[in-house]
Amino acid sequence: MTKDDAKTAGEPVSAAAPPPPTIHVLLADDHPIARAGARALLTQEGIEVVGEAATGEQAVEMAAALLPDVVLMDVSMPGMDGIAATEEIRRTLPDIYIIMFSTFDTRDWVVRSIAAGASGYLLKGVSRQALTQAVELVKHGGSLVDSRVLSALASREGEGEDEGLESLTKLLSPRELQVLHLVASGLTNKEIAVRIDYSVGTVKNVVQRIIEKLDVPDRTAAAVLAVRSGLV
């Protein structure tokens, strides 16, 4: 029986679910091999690499021309570095999300990247799954910092931690401090919900309340602040 026959007979006709919308990604890295590696990791259904930039200036120009959903941005590039390029793209094209993709976990670079508007900071060498999940996450408004970066930041913190931690304890409730600690440890809302026996929706609300109380733009900035304050 054809679809037309089925319709005539009044029988239900199943329709295949439409594929998820493709996420368009721009790669920005001065090393061709690094760009090739990132392209290979991102080659899968639902993600399309639409361009490659070798400098910060090119990244800004290509972002304006191609309007990708996400830019995977190296931090250290000749001329305009990735942080400056991120700040320029976010200033002129706020609907484009940026993930810093670096071999370095330098505290200053992480903090400056988040301040410039990056939605994430990943270290090169992550798995295909971790990279694609990060792209999908920031495309839908999420943010993240590689757990290895947070661990490195925590191990390097020193002076000022006690004062910063005291400020956090004054601003946040014990439950909010617990959730912030888990956020800064790299857990997702779903993982936090399982850990503290909350619904995902409730965890999301708590995270949003933390962001508002700390006066930061997103959970990534909150996580960095938690590490800098010595909470983690």
Beta strands, then each sheet from edge to edge (+ up, - down):
strand 1: 23-28
strand 2: 47-53
strand 3: 70-73
strand 4: 97-102
strand 5: 120-123
strand 6: 144-145
sheet 1: 2+ 1+ 3+ 4+ 5+ 6+
end
